[in-house]
Amino acid sequence: MPNKTIGIIVNGATGRICSTQHLQNALVPICREGGLVVGQDRVMPRLLLVGRDGDRLAAIGRAHDIVEWTTDLGAALADPGFDIVFDAAATHQRAATVGKAIAAGKHVYCEKPVATSVAQARALLLAVENSGRAAAAVEDKIYLPGLHKLLGLAKSGFFGRVVNFRLDFGWWVFDGSEVPCQRPSWNYRRHGGGGLILDMVPHWRYIIEDILGPIARVVTASWTATPERVDERGLRYAVDVEDSCAILVELASGTCGTISSSWATRVRRDDLLTLQIDGTEGSAIAGLHRCWTQTRQETPPVAHFSVNVDLGIDYRAGWSEIAPAGPYKNPYRVGWEEFLRHVVAGAPLRASFAAGIRDVALAEACHRSTEEGRWVKLDAHS
């Protein structure tokens, strides 16, 4: 039986990421399995759902056997029975929500980005450090099976000296006129904290740096491929943020690579997200779940191509798939278990709030590069 309870305020509980990944795939399973083992203790989360729509909160609560919910965030923050605030509400509200949580003496765990600017994020970090409470950011993608395998290859020295890399991400998001848009309209509005760079580049930061090392500088081009969309009420609106970007990245090691991201691309590759790394000793390419390798010895000699005749070469044939290492936990659950162990027992915290600041710094560097048309350095101390 659980011998400790920890109260968690789940703000933005009706959002897709929060209701599916953080609740359905992470916190609720921990509760239904009798809590989380932390040292000699078994810790049971006590969940309080917070959002703007009471009916939707009640429905989510019924679906997951969660009895406590409220539309009053202030009242939730004032309740001493809850030690942690998790925020997954709209991006433009995050800094204010996190600031209130810190002022209320809560530990903080939040979705990306941790703020809409580095200045905001640094102010929040200073406040949480002064409070003596814990704060962390979600870094789920590195725990995806495919990328986890790629990380293992890098740690083992499989690649030798890395010579380049390429990350490709995205799919076609319909504009809502004939087929419903798969993403909420605030993602495409500046006042809502939208834009592909602020939304996704924070994730690319920790993936690249965890696997390959620190980013030194970037040069970026961004654009709006779909200038008009239809919102949830059926009203047409102008998109005033980018939905596509291309980034040239130089690492501190001197290695360069590219990141291509778009909500306006039709998928014809191995997965929605792929990351290929090429090195002197071998190459590997990973998707969300699978990872393939080709060693130096397995690399076929490509002498030429013919403009007149299709040589019919299957360039995928010389790659070997890495076998699964066993069942993988949901990446969001991994993050939650790490954060709870940190709060309860002081276990090491991988995805700190400071790491979240560096995520925002990379997004800011990409925006500056787009506006100024030049390379922008990423501060090593961001």
C-alpha positions as CSV (number, residue, x, y, z in Angstrom):
1,M,0.0,0.0,0.0
2,P,1.2,3.6,-0.7
3,N,2.7,5.2,2.4
4,K,3.1,8.7,0.9
5,T,0.8,10.9,-1.1
6,I,1.9,13.8,-3.2
7,G,-0.6,16.3,-4.5
8,I,-0.3,17.4,-8.1
9,I,-2.2,20.3,-9.7
10,V,-2.6,19.5,-13.4
11,N,-3.2,22.8,-15.2
12,G,-4.4,22.7,-18.8
13,A,-5.9,19.2,-18.2
14,T,-8.3,19.3,-21.1
15,G,-5.6,19.9,-23.7
16,R,-4.7,17.0,-26.0
17,I,-1.1,16.6,-24.8
18,C,-2.1,16.8,-21.2
19,S,-5.2,14.6,-21.3
20,T,-3.6,11.9,-23.4
21,Q,0.1,11.8,-22.7
22,H,0.5,13.2,-19.2
23,L,-2.7,11.9,-17.7
24,Q,-3.8,8.8,-19.7
25,N,-0.3,7.5,-20.5
26,A,1.7,8.6,-17.4
27,L,0.1,9.8,-14.2
28,V,-3.1,7.6,-14.3
29,P,-1.2,4.4,-14.9
30,I,1.1,5.2,-12.0
31,C,-2.0,5.7,-9.8
32,R,-3.7,2.5,-11.1
33,E,-0.5,0.5,-10.4
34,G,-0.5,1.5,-6.8
35,G,1.9,4.4,-6.9
36,L,5.6,4.9,-7.7
37,V,8.3,3.1,-5.7
38,V,10.8,5.7,-4.5
39,G,13.5,4.1,-2.3
40,Q,11.7,2.4,0.6
41,D,8.5,4.3,-0.1
42,R,5.5,4.0,-2.4
43,V,4.3,7.4,-3.5
44,M,0.7,7.9,-4.7
45,P,-0.1,11.0,-6.8
46,R,-3.2,12.9,-5.8
47,L,-4.4,14.6,-8.9
48,L,-6.4,17.9,-9.1
49,L,-7.4,18.8,-12.7
50,V,-7.6,22.5,-13.6
51,G,-9.0,24.0,-16.8
52,R,-11.5,26.5,-18.1
53,D,-14.3,24.1,-19.0
54,G,-15.9,22.3,-16.1
55,D,-17.9,19.8,-18.2
56,R,-14.8,18.7,-20.0
57,L,-12.8,18.4,-16.7
58,A,-15.6,16.3,-15.2
59,A,-15.6,14.0,-18.3
60,I,-11.8,13.5,-18.1
61,G,-12.1,12.9,-14.4
62,R,-14.8,10.2,-14.9
63,A,-12.7,8.5,-17.6
64,H,-9.7,8.2,-15.3
65,D,-11.3,7.9,-11.8
66,I,-10.1,11.4,-10.8
67,V,-12.6,13.0,-8.5
68,E,-11.0,16.4,-7.9
69,W,-11.2,19.2,-10.5
70,T,-11.7,22.9,-10.6
71,T,-11.8,25.9,-12.9
72,D,-10.3,28.1,-10.3
73,L,-6.5,28.0,-10.5
74,G,-6.0,30.5,-7.7
75,A,-8.0,28.3,-5.3
76,A,-6.0,25.3,-6.4
77,L,-2.7,27.1,-5.7
78,A,-3.8,28.1,-2.3
79,D,-4.5,24.5,-1.3
80,P,-1.6,23.2,0.9
81,G,-2.5,19.7,0.0
82,F,-0.9,20.0,-3.4
83,D,2.9,20.3,-3.6
84,I,3.4,20.2,-7.4
85,V,2.0,22.3,-10.2
86,F,2.2,20.9,-13.7
87,D,1.4,23.4,-16.5
88,A,0.4,22.3,-20.0
89,A,-1.9,25.2,-20.8
90,A,-1.5,27.7,-23.7
91,T,2.1,28.8,-24.2
92,H,1.5,32.5,-23.9
93,Q,0.1,32.0,-20.4
94,R,2.9,29.8,-19.1
95,A,5.2,32.4,-17.5
96,A,2.4,33.9,-15.5
97,T,1.1,30.5,-14.4
98,V,4.6,29.2,-13.4
99,G,5.3,32.5,-11.6
100,K,2.1,32.1,-9.5
101,A,3.0,28.5,-8.7
102,I,6.5,29.5,-7.5
103,A,5.0,32.3,-5.4
104,A,2.6,29.8,-3.9
105,G,5.6,27.7,-2.8
106,K,5.0,24.8,-5.2
107,H,7.4,22.6,-7.1
108,V,7.0,23.2,-10.9
109,Y,7.0,20.9,-13.9
110,C,6.0,22.3,-17.2
111,E,5.6,21.6,-20.9
112,K,7.8,23.3,-23.5
113,P,8.6,26.1,-24.0
114,V,9.0,27.1,-20.3
115,A,8.4,30.7,-21.3
116,T,8.1,32.8,-24.5
117,S,11.5,34.5,-24.0
118,V,14.8,33.9,-22.3
119,A,14.4,36.9,-20.1
120,Q,11.1,35.6,-18.8
121,A,12.6,32.1,-18.3
122,R,15.6,33.4,-16.4
123,A,13.4,35.4,-14.1
124,L,11.4,32.3,-13.3
125,L,14.5,30.3,-12.7
126,L,15.8,32.9,-10.2
127,A,12.5,32.9,-8.4
128,V,12.4,29.1,-8.1
129,E,16.0,29.0,-6.9
130,N,15.2,31.5,-4.2
131,S,12.2,29.5,-3.2
132,G,14.2,26.3,-2.7
133,R,11.7,24.3,-4.6
134,A,12.3,22.0,-7.7
135,A,11.5,23.0,-11.2
136,A,11.8,21.0,-14.4
137,A,10.8,20.9,-18.1
138,V,9.3,18.1,-20.2
139,E,11.9,16.4,-22.4
140,D,10.0,13.4,-23.8
141,K,11.4,12.9,-27.3
142,I,14.8,11.6,-26.2
143,Y,13.0,8.6,-24.6
144,L,11.3,7.6,-27.9
145,P,12.6,4.1,-28.8
146,G,14.2,5.1,-32.0
147,L,16.0,8.1,-30.6
148,H,17.0,6.2,-27.5
149,K,18.7,3.6,-29.7
150,L,20.5,6.4,-31.5
151,L,21.7,7.9,-28.2
152,G,23.0,4.5,-27.3
153,L,25.0,4.3,-30.5
154,A,26.5,7.7,-29.9
155,K,27.5,6.8,-26.4
156,S,29.2,3.6,-27.6
157,G,31.4,5.5,-30.1
158,F,29.7,3.7,-33.0
159,F,29.9,6.8,-35.4
160,G,33.6,7.5,-34.9
161,R,34.0,11.2,-35.8
162,V,30.6,12.6,-36.7
163,V,30.7,14.4,-40.0
164,N,27.1,15.6,-40.5
165,F,23.5,15.0,-39.4
166,R,20.0,15.7,-40.7
167,L,16.8,16.0,-38.8
168,D,13.5,15.9,-40.8
169,F,10.1,16.5,-39.2
170,G,6.5,17.3,-40.0
171,W,3.4,16.4,-41.8
172,W,0.5,18.1,-43.7
173,V,-1.8,20.0,-41.3
174,F,-5.0,20.8,-43.2
175,D,-6.2,24.4,-43.2
176,G,-9.7,23.4,-41.9
177,S,-11.7,24.5,-45.0
178,E,-12.4,20.9,-46.2
179,V,-10.7,18.7,-43.7
180,P,-10.6,19.7,-40.0
181,C,-7.2,21.1,-38.9
182,Q,-5.4,18.6,-36.7
183,R,-3.8,21.2,-34.5
184,P,-5.5,24.0,-32.4
185,S,-5.7,27.4,-33.9
186,W,-3.6,29.1,-31.3
187,N,-0.6,27.2,-32.8
188,Y,-0.9,29.6,-35.8
189,R,-1.4,32.9,-33.9
190,R,1.3,35.0,-32.5
191,H,-0.8,36.3,-29.5
192,G,-1.4,32.7,-28.5
193,G,2.3,31.8,-28.4
194,G,2.1,30.0,-31.7
195,G,4.7,29.3,-34.4
196,L,6.6,26.2,-35.3
197,I,9.9,27.5,-34.0
198,L,8.7,28.1,-30.5
199,D,6.7,24.9,-30.6
200,M,9.2,22.4,-31.9
201,V,12.7,23.8,-31.9
202,P,13.0,23.5,-28.0
203,H,12.7,19.7,-28.6
204,W,15.3,19.7,-31.3
205,R,17.7,21.4,-28.9
206,Y,17.9,18.6,-26.3
207,I,17.8,15.9,-28.9
208,I,20.8,17.3,-30.8
209,E,22.8,18.3,-27.8
210,D,22.1,15.0,-25.8
211,I,23.2,12.9,-28.8
212,L,25.8,15.0,-30.5
213,G,27.0,17.8,-28.2
214,P,26.5,21.6,-27.7
215,I,25.1,23.8,-30.5
216,A,27.4,26.8,-31.2
217,R,25.4,28.8,-33.8
218,V,22.6,28.6,-36.3
219,V,21.3,30.2,-39.4
220,T,17.6,29.9,-40.1
221,A,15.0,30.6,-42.8
222,S,11.3,30.4,-41.8
223,W,8.1,31.0,-43.8
224,T,4.4,30.6,-43.7
225,A,3.2,28.0,-46.2
226,T,-0.5,28.2,-45.3
227,P,-1.4,31.9,-44.8
228,E,-5.1,31.3,-43.9
229,R,-6.8,28.7,-41.8
230,V,-10.2,28.0,-40.3
231,D,-10.5,27.9,-36.6
232,E,-12.5,25.7,-34.2
233,R,-15.6,27.9,-34.7
234,G,-15.5,27.7,-38.4
235,L,-14.1,31.2,-38.8
236,R,-11.3,32.0,-41.3
237,Y,-8.3,33.7,-39.9
238,A,-4.8,34.9,-41.0
239,V,-1.8,33.0,-39.9
240,D,0.8,35.4,-38.5
241,V,3.5,33.0,-37.5
242,E,5.8,30.6,-39.4
243,D,4.6,27.0,-40.1
244,S,7.9,25.9,-41.7
245,C,11.6,26.4,-41.1
246,A,15.0,25.2,-42.2
247,I,18.0,25.5,-39.9
248,L,21.7,25.0,-40.5
249,V,23.3,24.1,-37.3
250,E,27.0,24.2,-36.3
251,L,28.0,22.3,-33.2
252,A,30.8,23.3,-30.8
253,S,32.8,20.4,-32.3
254,G,32.7,22.1,-35.7
255,T,30.3,19.5,-37.2
256,C,27.4,20.9,-39.2
257,G,23.9,19.5,-39.9
258,T,20.4,20.5,-40.9
259,I,17.0,20.6,-39.3
260,S,13.9,20.8,-41.6
261,S,10.5,21.2,-39.9
262,S,7.1,21.8,-41.5
263,W,3.4,21.6,-40.9
264,A,3.0,21.8,-44.7
265,T,4.8,18.7,-46.0
266,R,3.4,15.3,-47.1
267,V,5.3,12.4,-45.5
268,R,7.4,10.1,-47.7
269,R,10.2,9.0,-45.4
270,D,10.6,6.3,-42.7
271,D,8.7,8.2,-40.0
272,L,7.2,11.6,-39.1
273,L,10.5,12.4,-37.4
274,T,13.8,11.0,-38.6
275,L,17.4,11.8,-37.5
276,Q,20.3,10.6,-39.5
277,I,23.9,10.8,-38.2
278,D,26.9,10.1,-40.5
279,G,30.3,9.3,-39.0
280,T,33.7,8.0,-40.2
281,E,32.9,4.6,-38.8
282,G,29.3,4.3,-39.6
283,S,25.9,5.9,-40.0
284,A,22.5,5.5,-38.4
285,I,19.0,6.8,-39.0
286,A,16.2,6.7,-36.4
287,G,12.5,7.3,-36.5
288,L,10.2,7.4,-33.5
289,H,10.4,3.7,-32.9
290,R,13.0,2.1,-35.2
291,C,16.7,2.6,-35.9
292,W,18.9,1.4,-38.8
293,T,22.7,1.3,-39.1
294,Q,25.3,1.0,-41.8
295,T,29.0,0.5,-40.8
296,R,32.0,1.6,-42.7
297,Q,32.6,-2.0,-43.9
298,E,28.9,-2.3,-45.1
299,T,29.0,1.0,-47.0
300,P,28.6,0.3,-50.8
301,P,30.9,2.2,-53.2
302,V,28.8,4.6,-55.3
303,A,30.8,5.5,-58.3
304,H,28.4,7.5,-60.4
305,F,24.8,8.0,-61.5
306,S,23.3,7.8,-65.0
307,V,21.0,10.5,-66.4
308,N,19.8,8.0,-69.1
309,V,19.3,4.8,-67.2
310,D,17.8,4.1,-63.7
311,L,20.5,2.0,-62.2
312,G,17.8,0.3,-60.0
313,I,19.9,0.3,-56.8
314,D,18.1,-0.3,-53.5
315,Y,20.0,2.1,-51.3
316,R,18.1,0.8,-48.2
317,A,19.2,-2.8,-48.6
318,G,22.6,-2.3,-47.0
319,W,21.1,-1.1,-43.7
320,S,20.5,-3.3,-40.5
321,E,17.8,-2.6,-38.0
322,I,18.6,-2.5,-34.3
323,A,16.5,-5.1,-32.5
324,P,14.2,-3.7,-29.7
325,A,15.8,-3.9,-26.3
326,G,12.6,-4.8,-24.7
327,P,9.4,-3.0,-23.7
328,Y,9.7,0.8,-23.6
329,K,7.9,3.1,-21.1
330,N,5.9,5.9,-22.4
331,P,8.4,8.9,-22.7
332,Y,6.1,11.2,-20.7
333,R,5.9,8.6,-17.9
334,V,9.7,8.4,-17.8
335,G,9.8,12.1,-17.3
336,W,7.2,12.1,-14.5
337,E,8.8,9.3,-12.7
338,E,12.2,11.1,-12.8
339,F,10.6,14.4,-11.5
340,L,8.7,12.7,-8.7
341,R,11.8,10.8,-7.5
342,H,13.7,14.1,-7.6
343,V,11.0,15.9,-5.5
344,V,10.5,13.1,-3.0
345,A,14.0,11.8,-2.6
346,G,16.4,14.3,-4.3
347,A,17.3,11.9,-7.1
348,P,19.2,13.5,-10.0
349,L,17.1,15.6,-12.4
350,R,18.0,15.3,-16.1
351,A,15.6,17.9,-17.6
352,S,16.1,20.9,-15.3
353,F,14.4,24.2,-15.7
354,A,17.8,25.6,-16.7
355,A,17.8,23.2,-19.7
356,G,14.4,24.6,-20.6
357,I,15.9,28.0,-20.7
358,R,18.5,26.8,-23.3
359,D,15.6,25.4,-25.4
360,V,14.0,28.9,-25.5
361,A,17.5,30.4,-26.3
362,L,17.7,28.2,-29.4
363,A,14.3,29.3,-30.5
364,E,15.2,32.9,-30.0
365,A,18.4,32.5,-31.9
366,C,16.4,31.0,-34.8
367,H,14.0,33.9,-34.8
368,R,16.9,36.4,-34.8
369,S,18.6,34.7,-37.6
370,T,15.5,34.8,-39.7
371,E,14.9,38.5,-39.0
372,E,18.5,39.5,-39.5
373,G,19.6,37.1,-42.2
374,R,22.8,35.9,-40.5
375,W,24.4,33.3,-38.3
376,V,23.5,33.7,-34.6
377,K,25.6,32.3,-31.8
378,L,23.9,30.3,-29.0
379,D,25.3,31.5,-25.7
380,A,27.1,28.6,-24.0
381,H,25.6,29.7,-20.7
382,S,22.0,30.1,-21.8
